[in-house]
Amino acid sequence: QVQLVESGGGLVQTGGSLRLSCAAPGRTFSSRSMGWFRQAPGKEREFVAFISWRGGSTYYADSVKGRFTISGDNTKNTVYLQMNSLKPEDTAAYYCASSPFLVPARQSEYDYWGQGTQVTVSS
């Protein structure tokens, strides 16, 4: 099956920036919604950001609003997460996911997931 592949994670200091990428070779994003999630050790996986090109909408968790930006390049079938003003509490494994629903209501409505890329923010 087609896999989602994340990249761009790394180690940065508080206040720094990272740009995560999620590619899906052989899969078209135009008819799907894409989301970014994260999971820190000992915590449940949580929603970060969502984009639906067919719906023309984006949505962010309150914890990242104003700092993170989700965008995409349909030509490259790639979705991005630009993360600015990073904080230690942003440290987590970040996952991209794809959903056939216009507005996914829960994580179970995402049917494809990447392997994750680690983001570590030092203080």
Secondary structure as GFF3:
##gff-version 3
##sequence-region A 1 123
A	DSSP	beta_strand	5	7	.	.	.	ID=ss1
A	DSSP	beta_strand	10	13	.	.	.	ID=ss2
A	DSSP	beta_strand	18	23	.	.	.	ID=ss3
A	DSSP	beta_strand	33	39	.	.	.	ID=ss4
A	DSSP	beta_strand	46	52	.	.	.	ID=ss5
A	DSSP	beta_strand	57	60	.	.	.	ID=ss6
A	DSSP	beta_strand	68	73	.	.	.	ID=ss7
A	DSSP	beta_strand	78	83	.	.	.	ID=ss8
A	DSSP	three_ten_helix	88	90	.	.	.	ID=ss9
A	DSSP	beta_strand	92	99	.	.	.	ID=ss10
A	DSSP	three_ten_helix	107	109	.	.	.	ID=ss11
A	DSSP	beta_strand	112	113	.	.	.	ID=ss12
A	DSSP	beta_strand	117	122	.	.	.	ID=ss13
###
